[in-house]
Structures are given as structure tokens and as C-alpha cells.
Amino acid sequence: MRILVTLLVVAVVGIGGWQLLPSQNQNKTIKVGTTDAVTDLDPAGAYDAGSWALFSNVFQSLLTFEPGGVEPVPDAAKSCAFQGSGLKTYRCTLRSGITFPSGRTMTAEDVKYSFDRVKKINSDVGPASLFSTLASVTADDATTVTFHLASADATFPSKVATGAGAIVDKDKYPAGSLRTGTAVDGTGPYTLASYTKDEKADLEPNSRYQGYLTGTGRPVELRYYADSAKLDGAWKDGQVDVATRTLPPDVLSRLNPSDPDKRVSESDSAETRNLYLDTRANSPLHDVRVRRAMAWLVNREELAGTVYEGTVDPLYSLIPTGITGHTTSFFDAYPAQSVQKARALLTQAGVSLPVRFTFGYGIGRGAGKEEAAALKQQLETGGLFQVDVKGYEWTAFQKTWAAGKMDAWAVGWVADYPDPDTFGAALVGTGSTMSTGYSNKIVDHLILDSQQYADRTRAAGDFKDIQTDVARDVPLIPLWQRKEYVVSTEDVGGGQYLTDGTGVFRLWRLQWI
């Protein structure tokens, strides 16, 4: 009996201690480490994973995505819907009670202003290309905004739900230029208390928040690291409570979900990485036969197995596994590395050997340096190519490829929203974000055609044709598809909900346990 009583007391004390822990830690900051850099604090000037991860916490869009969801749900909006059956008029009614940090109430004019300035500024590294089908926006009254589309676009609600649709205070952001400084005036679940570029962002729960979430999370400090090795060092030294995007491949390959001193989350991801090629007339890669020769020399299995130690999967298509329309078009066209076939194509093209070209990569972006070295070795097999490799700081890297100053560059692409359309116009449409100079009227037509289907499974045929055309024209070469890893200390929960392929970075899901 004494033993039973003692065990009961211990159990009660244990339960009490567990219940007290959250209240003791509720105001303690959770430190999150990442190598994803922020390009700009202004939503009109950034179109990358690091910036949008921050935007999804400090700004609101009219819509957002539920964890694992494929259809957007209202956030700053109370409701949104297409008007009529043509998928060309989209109307939203704002939620009441949303106020900016200044105390001013958000209105439909702020929404119109936000979308108009993204298109007007049209930054080289901004998200304006996402709104290629948007003709105009009208503020019908204080709470109603209508989007008028130039063509049917069933994916427009998903685009509204991204960082490109972040709503800014029209009194704080200039109409024709990007806002400078480190201040952010958003209405998301967090406020940006302070920001130091390339070092950290201090986030405090926003007590004014009104939106999809029923409550906000714990204080968070986002810490930015120049490369994976520095992030790993910070994790090992206990400087961060959560490490994500991205630890070195050799560290990721040794992670074990059953480790008692940490929490490990491994999940599928729609993030891809491609080798983009400059197709313009002044590029050494202008001739499609030269680009096809390169496709014959890339060995994805070797990259995945040696550089990334099995933490990524080889990718043979524009659209990744798990997304509607996925095919293996590059495997069908270039099933195995072949110097002989590559040489034959270059002979047909009549080019001098070796073909010399420049190759750029982002410094500190995962295993970018090691990957570039491996690709250089593969492409120089047989003496057919001479590859001049150079690494760039992230923002400079974006601006350099956007200006057409590189012949080839490797970049990861995080899905903006869970639909194959995010891999269409943005990557291979005329005027694409990746600035390869590629333009194919048939591909453009297929992209527009795919957008007219509210039932997205009906678009699969169009995306199959797009991938066949891309494998033939080779404006890019798919390399791999990422697996998502999040590591946290044993007293932090919610890491498995941080990312899920919807493009939302859910810092509010992190909790002390």
C-alpha cells in the first residue's frame, strides 16, 4: 500500500510539473535557426522562401492555407468567391476589426493598393509575375474588393494566399517604389519587433490579430546563418531551439526520429531544384542541341547519393512527385548519362569544343558549392564542356540571374501553393521569374488552358504536354526533390507543422511542452 501511495504521489507531482512547464515558459522566446535569407522586407520586392517565410507571419493575405490543405481559406477576408461561371471575376469581403500597427482599420483600398503596387513596381526579384492574369482591382466599398482577370484563372485564389498577396498599409508603403528601412506594418499573427539583416528577426505575438487563427504563438527569434555548417554549429552549441532549412546533408542523413534528446520531423516536400539555362541568342547555350547535350550528361542519382547522402530524391520532371500532372519526361528523353549522344548533338550544332559557359550558385544555400563542383565534373565528362563556376551572396545571385548575366545557375524552388500551376508560368512561361529567356507559344497556351479548370485534375493533360515540351526544349534540367527536415529540442513541440508544401511557414505552431 505504501508503495502504491508513493507511486501515486510521484505521478501527481509529475503531472503537476508537466502542467506548470507551459505557464513557466509561455513568454520565453523560441529560437529558430535557418539558412534561408530574406531578400527584402517589402512584399513587392521579394519572391523567395526566406522572405515569404517571414511574410506569412507578419503580414496577412486575404486567404491562407490550412495545414495540408489544397484549397485556400479566408484569413483577412471574411469570404471570397468567383462571380459567375467564367473564372474571371473574383470578389472578397474583408473581415471586420483588422487594424494596422498605427491603429487604422484595414479597408478594401489597402487591398487594392497592395496588389496595384506589386504590379507597378514590377521588381526584378519580386512576385509580379504571379499576377500575370490580373487586369485590374477595384475597391467597391470599404470592405469589398473585386479582382478583374484578363483570362480565366482557377488558380488565382491560391496566388492571393501567397506572400505576393500580403496586404500593406497604404499610408506607410510608397506606391511606386520599395519601402526602405527595417519597419514592417502588417496585420499577421506576429509583429516584427526588430530586424538585423542576415542575423535575426525578433517576432512578438500580435495582440491585434484578427484572422483565420484562433490565437497567436510564442515569441520567436528567427536567426539567419550564412551556411549549413554555421547552422549546424549553432544547433550543436544550443544557440537555437529549432533548426530548419537547412542542415548539412551528412547531418541530415544521420538523424534518427527515435533520438531521445531531440525531436526530428522528416516529411515529403514539393520543393525542387533545377539547373536553369540561358536560352537567349547571345548565350553559349542558345542552341537547343547544346542544352540537350547537357541533359545527357547530368547524373541525378550521383548527386542525390554523394552530395546529398540520400536526403533528396532524383527528379526527372518539371513537376515533382505528389503534385497533379507529375511525369518522368526527362527520364523518357535522357534515360542515362551518355557522352556519345551528347557529343553527337554538339557535332550537329557545329560548335567548337569544349563549349565554355558560366555556372552560378548561391553561397550558403545548403550544399550548393559541393553540388556545383559535382555538376561541373559531370558536364565536363568527355571534354565536351568547360564550366566556370562562381558562388554569389543570395541577393546578388538573384539580381545576377535576373539580369541575364549567367549562362547556367542552380536554384531551389519552393512551391508557392499546392498546385502544378506554381511550376508553370513562373518557371517556363514567357517572362518567367527565372529569366532564362525561354519562350514557347505552345507552352504559354497550355499554361493558360490549364488555368481554366476549377477541377484541377482536368489540367493534368496540359501539364503532361508542358513537361514533354520542356524536356525537348531544355530551358532547365530538373535535378532533385527535397525531403523536409525540422529538428528541435525535446521541450519544443510543433516542428512537424512548420512547413507542409502549402507555402506557409507556421511559427505560431511552435510551443514549449
N, C-alpha and C positions, 0 to 999 in steps of 0.2 A: 504493500500500500504506500509506504514512504517513497519507494522508487517511482511509482505511478504519479504521486503528487509532485515529486521533484521534476519529472519529465513534463508534467502539465505546466508547472511554473516556468520552466525553460521555454516551452512552446509559446506561452503567453508573452514572455519577455521578448522572444524572437519576433513574434507578430507585431508587438508594440514598436520594437526598434525599426522594423521594416516600414511601418506606417509613419513613423516620425521622420524617416530619412527624406521623403519628398518635401515635407514642410521645411526641414532644415536647409535643403539645397535649392528651394524653388527660386531664389534670387541669385544663385550662383551662376556665373556665366559658363556656358558650354563652348569650348574652343574647338573649332573645326578647321582642319588644315587641307589645303588643295593646291594643285599646281595650275589650275585654270585662272588665267589672268583676266582682269577687267579692262576692256578697251576704252570705254567711256561711260560716265555716269548718266549721260543723256540718252534716253531710249532711241532717239533719232540718229544716233551716231555709233551704234554697236549692234553687231549681228554675230555673236559668238557665245559659246556655252558659259564662259566665266561671267560675262556681263549679264546674260539672261538669268543665270542662277541668282544673282543679286537682285535683278529687276523683279523676279517673281515673289520676292519677299518684301520689297519696299514700295512697289507700285501695284496698282490694280489694273486689270483689264476688264472689259465688260463681262467676259466669260473666262472660265478656267476649266481644268480637268480634274475629275475625281481620281483618286489613286487607282491606277489600272484601267481607267475609263477610256473610251474611244470617242465619245460624244461630249462636246463641251457643255458645261452647266453655268448658270448665271453666277456672277460674282459682284462686280459693281452694278450690273444690270439686275433689275427685278425679273425681267423677261426679255427674250429675243426670239424673233421668228422671221422666216421669209414671208413676203407678202405675195399672194397669188401663186401660180404654178411655174413661173418662168425662172426661178432661182436668180433673179437679177435685182430684186429689191429686198433689203434686209433691214428690219426695224427693231430697235431696242428701247425699252423703258428703264430709266435709271432707278436704282434703289434709293429710298429716301434716307436722309441722315448722314450721308457721307461728307466729311469735311476735310479740307487740306490742312496742313500744319498751321497755316495762317488763321484758320478758323472759318474761312469762306467755304460755303457749300458748293460741292461739285454740281455742275449743270451740263446740259447737253452741249452747250457752247464749248466747254472744256474738252469734251469728247471729239467734237468736230475739229477743234483746233489741234488736238494731238495727232489725229490722222492726217490732216492737211499739211502739218509741218514736216512729218516724216517724208511725204512725197515731195514737198517743196525743197527741203534741204537736200534730199537725194544723195546722202553721203556715200562715198565710195565703199566704205566699210559698214554702212548702215543697212536697215531692213526694208528699204523702199521697194525692192523687187518683189517682196511678198504681196504687195498690193497692186500688182500689175493689172488686175481686173477691176480695180476700184476707180470709177469715173468721178464721183463726187460724193460729198457728205452734206446733209442738211440737218440743222437743229430745228425741229418742227415746233417745239416749245421748250420750257425749262427742263423737262425730264424725258423728252422723246427725241431720238436721233435716228436718221434713216440713211442707209448706205445704198448708193445707186451704182450698180455694176455694169461694166461695158459688155460683159458676156456672162452667161450662166456659170455660176461657180458654187457648187455644193460644198466646197472646202473652205469657203470664206469664213464661216463661224470658227473653224479651227485656227485660222490665221489671226482672227480677232483675239483669240485666247492666248496668244504668244506674247513674248516681250515686245514685239513690234506694236502691239495694241495697248501698251502701257499708257495710262491716262495721266497727263501732267497738268499742273496749274497754269492756265494761260497767262496769268499775271506774273509768273516767275520765269517762263521759258520764252526766249525770243523766237519770233515766227520764222525768220529766215536764216538763222544760224544756230549752232550748237551752244548750249549753256556751258560756261566755264566755271571753274572752282570745284569745290567738293560738297556743295549743298545739294540735297535731294528733297523735293517737295512732292511726295507721293502719298497714297492712302492705303498702302498694303498693311499686312499684319505686323510689320516692323517699321521702325523709323531708323534712319541712318544717323547714329549719334556722332560718329566721327569716322573719317576715312583717310588713310595714308596709302597712296598708290603703290602697288606691288608689295605692300606689307600687311595691312589689315583693314577690316571694316567692322566697326562696333555697332551691333544691332540691338535695339531695345524694343520690347513689345509695344505696339501702338494701341494706346487706350482708347483712341477714337475710331478704331477699325470697325467698319460695318460691311459685311460681305458674306461670302459663302461659308467661311469658317465660323464655328460657334465660339471659338476662343483663340487667343494667340499663344505662342510658346514661351520658352525660357529665353533670357538674354543670351545672345550668341556673339562670339567674336570669330569672324572669318579671317584666317591667317593665310596669306599667299606666299608660296615658296617658288623659288626660281627654277627648281628642277625636282625630279622624283627623289633623288638621293637626299636632298635637303629636307623634303617632306618626311622621308623615312627616318632621318636623324632626329627630327622634331618629335615624331611618334615614339621612337625608342627612348628619348630623353624625357618623355612625359609632358612635353610642351603643348600638346594638343590632346583632346579627349576623343576626337573623331578624325580619321584620315580617309580621304576620298579623292579620286581623280587627280593624280594617280600615283600609287606607289610603284617602285621598280618591279619589272617582271619577275626577277628572281625572288623578290619578297612575296609577291602575289602567289607565285607557284607553290610556296611553302605554307601558305595559310591553311589552317585547319579549323572548320567550324566548331570542332569539339574542344579547342584550346580553352582551358579553364580561366585564363587571365584576360581574355578579350572576347569581344563579340564580333563574329565575322559574317558578313552578308555577301553572298555571291548569287547573281541573277543574270538572266539573259538581258541583252540590250539591243536597241536598234541603232546604236552608234556604229558608223562605218568609217573606214579610212581609204582614200583613193589617191592615186598618183595623177594629178591634173597636168594636161599638156597644152602648151600654147599652139593653137592651130592657125594663127594669123600668117599672112603672106611673108612677113619678114622673119619668121621663126624657122630655125633649122628643122623643126618638127612639123612644118606646114603640110608636107606631102603625107597623105593618109597611109601610104605604104611604109613610110618610116615609122609611123606610130604603130602600125600593125606589127612591124618587126620588133618593136619594144615589147608588145604584148606577148610575143612568142618567147621572150627571154625572162619574164618575171616568174619567179618560183614562190608562190604564196605559202606552200607547206613549209618551205625552208624558213621563211620569215616568221611564221607562227611558231614553229618548233624551236628555232635557235634564238632569234632576237627576243621573242615574247614568251618563250618557255611554256607554250601551251595555254597561255591566258587569253588568247584571241583565237578566232576561227577563220580559216581561209575563206575569202569571199570572191565569188565568180559572177557577180551581177551588180547592177546599179542599186537595186532594191534588196535590202537584207532579208534573211530568213525570219519568218514570223510576221512579215508585213504583206498584205494583199498584193498579188502580182509578182512575187519573187520568182525568178528563174535562175538558170545557170548559163546565161548566154555567153560569157567569156570562156567557160569550160567547153561549151559546144564548139566555139570558134577556135580556141587555142588550148587544147586539152593537156599538153605537156610542153615543157621547155624544149625548144628546138632551134639550135644555132643555124642548122641547114635551111630551114624555112625562113628564118629572119634574114639570112644572107641573100636568099633568092629575091625577097621583096626589095631589099636595098639595091640589088643589082638592077631590078626592073625600074626602080626610081632613078637610077643613073647618078646617085650621089657619091661623093668621094668618101672613102673610108679611112679612118673611123669618123663617124658623124659626131661632131662635138656639140654639146649643149650644157646649159647650166641647170643645176638642181638645187632648190632651196627647201629648207625645213625650219620649223620653229624651235628655237633653243629652249630646252627645259620642258618640252611637251612630251612627257613620257619617255619612250626610248627612241625619240626622233633621230638623234645622232647615230645610234647604232643601226637603226633601220636604214638611214641614208647610206651608210657605209656598205650594208649588205646589198641594197639595191644597186649601188654603183658597181659592186663586184659582179652581180648577176648581169647587168646590162652591158658590161664591158667584156663579157664572155665571148671568145672568138675574135676579139679585136674589132668588133663592128661599131662600137660606140666609145666615145671618150667623155666621161661625165665629170663636170667641175662642180663640186659640192660646196655649199655655203650655208651656215646657220644664221638665223636672224632673231632678234628680240621680237616678241609676239606682235606688238602693234606695228613695228616696222615691216614685219613679214607680211601682214595683211595689206598694208599700203603698197608694198613692192609688187605682190602678185596682182593687185587691183590695177596697178599702173602698167601691167604687161611687161615688167622688167625681168621676168624669169621665164625660162623655157619649160621647166617642169617643177612641180612642187607637191609635196605630200601633206595632206591636211585631213584631220578627222572631222566627221560631220555628225553632229548630234541631231536626231530627228526633232524638228520644230513642233510637231504634233503627230499623233499616231495614225498616219495615213500615207500611202505611197506618193501622194502629190508632193510631199515635202522633199522627195528625191527627184522631182521632175524639173519644173521651171528654174528652181534655184540652182540646180547643178548642170543641167544640159539644155535649158531653154535659151533662146536668143537673148543676149544681155544678161546672162546668168551671174549670180553672185561670185562664182569662182573665176570669172573674167578670162575664160580660155579662148574667147573669140569664136567659139563654135556656134554655128547657126545652121539649122536644118529645118526647112519649112514643114516637112512631113512630121518631124518630132514636135514642132510647135503646135501643129494641128492636132496631133494625138494628145498633147497635154491639155489643150482647150477642150477637146472632145471628152476626155476623161472627167473633167470637172462638172459636166452636166448631169452626172448620175448621183442622185441622192442615195441610192443603194450602191455603196462603194464596191461591192463585189462585182457589179456590172462593168467596172472600169478595169478589171484585171486584164482583159484582152488588149486594151490600149497600152497598158504598161508592159505587157509582154512584147508588143511590137516596138515600143520605145527602147527596151533593153536590147532587142535584136539590132536595131539601128545604131545604138551606141557602141555595141561590140564590133560593128562593121566600121564605124567612123572613128572610134577610139579617141574622143576628146579627153577621156580619163581611163585609167586602168584600176579596177577595184582591187584592193589588197586584203583587207580583213574586216571582221566584225567583232566588236569588243564584247567581253563579259564585264558586268558591272560589279565592282568590289567596294564595300564600305567596311571599315574596321573601327571599332570603338572600344573604350574601356568597359569593364564589366558593369560599371554603375551608370552607364548611359544606354538608354533604350531608344528604339525608333529609327535606328540607322538603316534598317531594311526598307524604310518608306521614303528615304531621301530622294531617290530617282527611280523612275519606272518606265521610261520611254515616252512619257507624255510631254516632256519638255519642262516640267515643273520641278523646282528644287525645294523640297518641303522641310525647311529648317524648323518650322513650328512643330514637327512631329518628334523632334529630339526631346527627351525627358530624362531627368535624374530618376533612378529607380533604387 
